[in-house]
Amino acid sequence: MTLDYDIVVIGAGHAGCEAAAAAARLGSRTLLLTMDMTKMASMSCNPAVGGVAKGQIVREIDALGGEMGRITDRTSVQFRMLNKSKGAAMWSPRAQCDKTRFSEEWRRVLENIPNLSIWQDAASQLLFDTPAEGRPRICGLRTRMGVEFTCRAVVLTAGTFLDGLMHCGEAHAEGGRAGDAASHGITECLRTMGFETGRMKTGTPARLDARSIRFDLLEPQFGDENPGKFSFSPDTEPVRDQMPCYLVYTSPEVHAILRSGFDRSPLFNGTIHGIGPRYCPSIEDKLRTFADKDQHQLFLEPEGRSTNEYYLNGFSSSLPWEIQWEALHKIRGFEHLQIYRPGYAIEYDYFPPTQLHHSLETKLVAGLFFAGQVNGTTGYEEAAAQGLMAGINAHRKLKGEEAVVLKRDEAYIGVLIDDLVTKGVDEPYRMFTSRAEYRILLRQDNADARLTPKGHEIGLVSEEQYAHFVKKNSLVESLVAYAHGQSVKISEINDYLKSVGTDPLTQGKKMYELLMRNQVTFGTLQDALPRLRRFIEERGIDREAIEEAEIQIKYKGYIEREKFIAAKLHRLENIAIPADFDFFSMNSLTIEARQKLSRIRPATIGQASRIPGVSPADVNVLLIKFGR
Ligand SMILES: Cc1cc2nc3c(=O)[nH]c(=O)nc-3n(C[C@H](O)[C@H](O)[C@H](O)COP(=O)(O)OP(=O)(O)OC[C@H]3O[C@@H](n4cnc5c(N)ncnc54)[C@H](O)[C@@H]3O)c2cc1C
């Protein structure tokens, strides 16, 4: 039994699993310490991965050499590319997963990583070295069973477990989520080191027994006919035998029953103090906010292939269980409903993330990294992304290497972490496409082009995955070059153009010019131009490469414009502010700016410019001082 490690990761949720896998694969002797080994990367809430902006994050995790995409592909029961009718920047992959298989697959992967040990227990105390000079350092931890581990870095990913308190009507119980104990000791320990903490809350709906549901009365929602996948690597396949989801609707009758329990709702009677996610409201919140609506749409999602359990997306609630049950019976198709468990809300501790560097290392304690829900975020994808970066950076810190910090025009992960450490959070943070300035650059299809070379350089992307990427890239380039080089005659194309509903040509054009029209795609153009089909088939250009080439051609103007703007703003990112600079010495800054800058201590003028309360005039003052 080893008691000394380079890195200990506390918690095997979505953040902890990615952190541990990355740190160990890079070569650090890593321990993954978690309260229950049978619940690794457990989906505490909905059995799905991805969605708008979140799907892009999963593609980025995969492109960097993380696991979430591959594990999702291996355990999906349904795949959909959302927003396909909108521009490519909005296309977002989403998969329903077999929840149990997802967790089992993570465990299988983790148990087979050399350098990675697992210990089932709860960390209850962190241990610090406090040198005479400089900041304190993490040097180990103690567990509930009294075991003491020494280490040089810790990644804390305790999720919703820190002093977790669950609510269902008037019933309240300590716990990290239903069926799991809460985690005590860590928050107190960090408070004594000077960390600020806060309280947040989230909620989950009831889980239903499929045997009691009249599916024949419900509206099915099927996966994509030709499903895609999350991972860029060739070792996963698109899902087969997809399972449908179903749409159901609430009604005035359902609402009346729910309202009858409002006086017993912990949300409304002052029991819950934590701040909840505004964009993921409980059903009781929705009834209050949209009081005039007669119905709300809900999605019934399967929890897996070998269970009767269904998740009712949109019906998160902490009303008394009998109110939830009674109301559910009034939904069409649920007249004989049996539930496995009611919905509930949970409150937990988090640490305002402005206490972190961009590497996710805390500013107060050297070697201590935070990732996931403890940073005030919500969602598996946001957690996994932070875990991956914290695992990479903990390893690099111990090696004396520079931290990997992704830029805002490079990845949603860069936007996520920059938002957290620069702006902080005042409610659970979830990623939206609107948070990114460079949405056309940060597409799901090009995550590999943006990040796989970096993942390879870091050492996480395998040679096989990298070779696959290089090949795809060259196929994309060859197809784009082909479209630029080929002239198309009126006689060979006008019938096709009319058939797809676009104007015929009056003179010959280059193939790429045709592809810039919305109606023209490589898919249909191949039927009109046999030489194009031959080119694609002879080179074995697959669906992903064709899609990528087409997006590059159609969005060329937008892509170049965003790259130009990003390059201009990089100049601000490159102007450093000394770490110990005294902002209060600058009278020309507003008082608010001086306070915020002193608290957050931005590393560059770019970062300073995004801090709420720092005005363009303040940025100009900083530019005069530090820039040109
Ligand atoms: C009731 C509920 C409802 C939710 N609803 C939503 C929602 O609607 N939308 C959404 O996006 N997200 C929701 N979430 C949040 C989602 O589950 C999290 O965002 C995600 O799981 C966070 O991942 P994580 O890795 O940070 O933490 P978690 O997945 O919570 O994992 C934490 C891990 O840390 C371990 N751990 C904790 N303390 C210790 C300790 N002291 N020692 C050792 N191990 C420890 C736990 O055993 C667990 O393995 C909900 C969560 C809950 C519980």
The ligand as an SDF file (V2000), in Angstrom:
LIG
                    3D

 53 58  0  0  0  0  0  0  0  0999 V2000
  -29.5930   16.6030   -7.0930 C   0  0  0  0  0  0  0  0  0  0  0  0
  -28.7100   17.0860   -8.1760 C   0  0  0  0  0  0  0  0  0  0  0  0
  -29.2460   17.7460   -9.2490 C   0  0  0  0  0  0  0  0  0  0  0  0
  -28.4350   18.2080  -10.2820 C   0  0  0  0  0  0  0  0  0  0  0  0
  -29.0140   18.8280  -11.3330 N   0  0  0  0  0  0  0  0  0  0  0  0
  -28.2580   19.2430  -12.3670 C   0  0  0  0  0  0  0  0  0  0  0  0
  -28.8490   19.8290  -13.5030 C   0  0  0  0  0  0  0  0  0  0  0  0
  -30.0460   19.9770  -13.5970 O   0  0  0  0  0  0  0  0  0  0  0  0
  -28.0540   20.2430  -14.5090 N   0  0  0  0  0  0  0  0  0  0  0  0
  -26.7140   20.0950  -14.4350 C   0  0  0  0  0  0  0  0  0  0  0  0
  -26.0300   20.4900  -15.3660 O   0  0  0  0  0  0  0  0  0  0  0  0
  -26.1370   19.5450  -13.3670 N   0  0  0  0  0  0  0  0  0  0  0  0
  -26.8880   19.1210  -12.3420 C   0  0  0  0  0  0  0  0  0  0  0  0
  -26.3100   18.5580  -11.2550 N   0  0  0  0  0  0  0  0  0  0  0  0
  -24.9110   18.7040  -11.1270 C   0  0  0  0  0  0  0  0  0  0  0  0
  -24.0480   17.6490  -11.7260 C   0  0  0  0  0  0  0  0  0  0  0  0
  -24.2680   16.4540  -11.0930 O   0  0  0  0  0  0  0  0  0  0  0  0
  -22.6690   18.1770  -11.4800 C   0  0  0  0  0  0  0  0  0  0  0  0
  -22.4930   19.3680  -12.2290 O   0  0  0  0  0  0  0  0  0  0  0  0
  -21.5390   17.2740  -11.8650 C   0  0  0  0  0  0  0  0  0  0  0  0
  -21.7550   15.9850  -11.4210 O   0  0  0  0  0  0  0  0  0  0  0  0
  -20.3100   17.8780  -11.2290 C   0  0  0  0  0  0  0  0  0  0  0  0
  -19.2330   17.0390  -11.3630 O   0  0  0  0  0  0  0  0  0  0  0  0
  -18.0850   17.0390  -10.2790 P   0  0  0  0  0  0  0  0  0  0  0  0
  -17.0810   16.1040  -10.7730 O   0  0  0  0  0  0  0  0  0  0  0  0
  -17.6960   18.4230   -9.9800 O   0  0  0  0  0  0  0  0  0  0  0  0
  -18.7690   16.4830   -8.9660 O   0  0  0  0  0  0  0  0  0  0  0  0
  -19.6830   15.2030   -8.6740 P   0  0  0  0  0  0  0  0  0  0  0  0
  -20.1290   14.5660   -9.9130 O   0  0  0  0  0  0  0  0  0  0  0  0
  -20.6900   15.6540   -7.6830 O   0  0  0  0  0  0  0  0  0  0  0  0
  -18.6510   14.2120   -7.9910 O   0  0  0  0  0  0  0  0  0  0  0  0
  -18.0710   14.4690   -6.7540 C   0  0  0  0  0  0  0  0  0  0  0  0
  -17.2600   13.2740   -6.3400 C   0  0  0  0  0  0  0  0  0  0  0  0
  -16.4980   13.5950   -5.2120 O   0  0  0  0  0  0  0  0  0  0  0  0
  -16.5670   12.5530   -4.2690 C   0  0  0  0  0  0  0  0  0  0  0  0
  -16.2910   13.1750   -2.9810 N   0  0  0  0  0  0  0  0  0  0  0  0
  -16.9190   14.2150   -2.4210 C   0  0  0  0  0  0  0  0  0  0  0  0
  -16.3330   14.5500   -1.2680 N   0  0  0  0  0  0  0  0  0  0  0  0
  -15.2910   13.7030   -1.0980 C   0  0  0  0  0  0  0  0  0  0  0  0
  -14.3100   13.5350   -0.0940 C   0  0  0  0  0  0  0  0  0  0  0  0
  -14.2540   14.3390    0.9650 N   0  0  0  0  0  0  0  0  0  0  0  0
  -13.4200   12.5270   -0.2210 N   0  0  0  0  0  0  0  0  0  0  0  0
  -13.4490   11.6950   -1.3030 C   0  0  0  0  0  0  0  0  0  0  0  0
  -14.3570   11.8360   -2.2880 N   0  0  0  0  0  0  0  0  0  0  0  0
  -15.2700   12.8120   -2.1850 C   0  0  0  0  0  0  0  0  0  0  0  0
  -17.9420   11.9810   -4.4390 C   0  0  0  0  0  0  0  0  0  0  0  0
  -18.0140   10.6710   -3.9500 O   0  0  0  0  0  0  0  0  0  0  0  0
  -18.0810   12.0600   -5.9620 C   0  0  0  0  0  0  0  0  0  0  0  0
  -17.4890   10.9410   -6.5530 O   0  0  0  0  0  0  0  0  0  0  0  0
  -27.0780   18.0500  -10.2040 C   0  0  0  0  0  0  0  0  0  0  0  0
  -26.5170   17.3770   -9.1270 C   0  0  0  0  0  0  0  0  0  0  0  0
  -27.3270   16.8930   -8.1140 C   0  0  0  0  0  0  0  0  0  0  0  0
  -26.7220   16.1690   -6.9700 C   0  0  0  0  0  0  0  0  0  0  0  0
  1  2  1  0
  2  3  1  0
  2 52  2  0
  3  4  2  0
  4  5  1  0
  4 50  1  0
  5  6  2  0
  6  7  1  0
  6 13  1  0
  7  8  2  0
  7  9  1  0
  9 10  1  0
 10 11  2  0
 10 12  1  0
 12 13  2  0
 13 14  1  0
 14 15  1  0
 14 50  1  0
 15 16  1  0
 16 17  1  0
 16 18  1  0
 18 19  1  0
 18 20  1  0
 20 21  1  0
 20 22  1  0
 22 23  1  0
 23 24  1  0
 24 25  2  0
 24 26  1  0
 24 27  1  0
 27 28  1  0
 28 29  2  0
 28 30  1  0
 28 31  1  0
 31 32  1  0
 32 33  1  0
 33 34  1  0
 33 48  1  0
 34 35  1  0
 35 36  1  0
 35 46  1  0
 36 37  1  0
 36 45  1  0
 37 38  2  0
 38 39  1  0
 39 40  1  0
 39 45  2  0
 40 41  1  0
 40 42  2  0
 42 43  1  0
 43 44  2  0
 44 45  1  0
 46 47  1  0
 46 48  1  0
 48 49  1  0
 50 51  2  0
 51 52  1  0
 52 53  1  0
M  END
$$$$
